[in-house]
Amino acid sequence: MEKEYFTLRQIVCMIILFICGSSVVLGGSSEAGQDSWICLIMSQIFAIPMVMIYARIVQIYPEKNIFQVLEILFGKFAGKILTALFTWYSLHLAALVLRNFSEFIAITSIPETPQLALMIVMGLVCVHMAKSGIEVFVKWSLVNLAALLLLMFLTIFLLFNRIDVTNFLPIMEHDTKTLFAGSYSLFAFPFAETVLFLGITDHIRKEDKPLKVFLLGEGLGALIVLVVMLRNISVLGAAMLKTENFPSYSAARIINVSEFLARVEGVISTNFILGGITKISLCLITACKGTASLFNIKDYKTIVMPVALCSIALSLIIFSNTMQMFNFLNVYKIYAIPFQILIPALIWVWSEFKAHFKEKKADKPA
Amino acid sequence: MNKKIVCLLLSLILLLSQTGCWSYRGLNEITIIAGIGIDLDPKTKDYLVSCEIIDLTSTGKESGTKAKLVESRGKTVMDAVRNAKKRLLNKLYWGNNEVLIFGNELAKSGDIGNVINWFLTDAECRETVCLVVSQEKTAKDLLSIYGLDNSVVAFEIKKIIADDENVVGTMENVQLFQAFSILNSPGRSLALPAFRDVKNDEDIVAESNGEAVFKGDKLVGYLPPEESKYYLFAVDEIHGGILTTSSTDEDQTDVSLEISKSKTKNSYSYENGQLKFTIKIETEVAVDEMKPGVDLLDEDTLEKIEQREQKMIEERTESVIKKVQTQYNSDIFGFGNMIYKSDVKLWQQLEPEWDKIFPTIQVKVESKVNIVNTSFLKHS
């Protein structure tokens, strides 16, 4: 079987869609009220170096994914442990996003339908996506990024008469501590979640510069989240933003163009479904690749279904109610540190060290 | 081949289960609410909910939309709303609800925060519902009458509020999410449109009657329409309406000016513990009515009218602000909020004492009226 490759544009689109996926609906962190957008910009201080580390790993080991790299670097045993950890993270994240999705739909649209039904339907779509291979997946991202952007600008356009710039005042009311806490939450969710792309980097060609790919995707993704955040703050105001579970959805509910064009909040749901499917599928693919490498299975596609069932089951049991889901965001930023920062940093430092060592060794015999 | 047939049969069976939507509700299964009034029983502290529902049984092509009233009571708003089902065929549907009316008693007791929160929490209620305070005894009194043009009085109230700022200029349209924001932002109090019942021809109809002034979530008083117009000037929410004045120095009112555009700019200064606010109002008006025999092209005449009008706006706005400061002590003009937005440190310093500071604020109103046209006539 021939190996599938991304083009540069495809993977950038995928990263953007991945970042926007659930955060455009959940609205990111809002504890800083009208200063949230400052948090977002500040979060890039953490996010950009981190993404550069991810890119550097890909650069050192081109056409390899994180699981292969782990095995090369740390040998069979330690490599497998780290692989298992990282696989767990992607499986867990898939379950989390799935749960976000089903809770959102259950609260906003169809409260009587059991969430399991929603999860299974959504899960099956993602299974199909993961099974059809990377090539189908990236094409889907390309089309859907266009749809997502179109819908987003539509809501901004329709909300234009509702925008009140004084909602941004007073700027920098919160102290630096709150701002940093907020920006760190935004770093953990969604920006550093791009670490999951390390699971599919074996599909990036050697010639494509990974640094450019990652930075471009991350930067544009941040820009879109920023625009969404500015929209929500200026339309809803700080007080509403702080209380709302789904600020984007509420903002869309306010749209009313002379009684004629109203009730378009379905647009936001559509955004979420499109972004959510991308995010879950990617988590699934990474989880499958991890599992495959863990058990020495040749083709990850054969185990997509069981892995997906695991994550559906997991998503059912991780929270007993919605409040836990929203509270988990506070725990999540600490919980994610090993996977988002420690493991990649370890790989990076160790591989730089090894490369350096190799060079010296190569120099010596001469 | 066999496999194909089995697959086909299986998918046919699957198709059978896909014939309807889960939790689908048809028109015959919902009761559409047009407006809701909420009262508080002074004795038992129960919530009394009156919903104006669209009467689908008698609504027809010729007769137009008809409405009915459903009443229920409960310990909480949600409880009362669900209790309505005890006497209804179908569950109430909130998606089309247009107005939320607070009874006088409820507003005075300070429970509107509760009610607003319930409306925001519930998934079916929309954030854009208009809020109204009933000046009658109960909110039900407003809903139990018929509208003048539209037999659904809730729809009529909603339209009256929505059009007011462009036509009459006595009310501010505050929607649910905005009310929540105002209640939860520092240095700002809520003012909501007030409605009353009046006799018109033979029937009783609903009429807007200025603004209801809140302090926190308690109703403290009303501003009649003559005063609420100048409240709108102060908060820059006026886009239409009529100003009257006299063309001569006598007291007789004989000129109408229609507002076509108005812009208000507020600024403040803080010196030696004294807050001073300056309100600059710039208004464009058109002459719409004039006593006969006046040359409307004469600059002097127009300038006199402009000046008289300016003086009137200044005096009346200042007196409304004075009234709110002394009688209600409620910052509906958002002076505190303005300080909070431009100078957080000063606000943090003033906030604990704001109730004492607010009545002492010196407000200066500067008005500029420009007559931009005189409609069809050169002479009147």
Interface residues (C-beta under 8 A of the other chain):
Chain A: I107 T108 I110 P111 E112 T113 A117 T166 L169 P170 E173 L236 G237 A238 A239 M240 T243 S250 R253 I254 N256 R263
Chain B: W22 S23 G95 L120 A123 R126 E127 T128 Q175 F177 F180 S181 L183 N184 S185 Y340 K341 S342 D343 V344
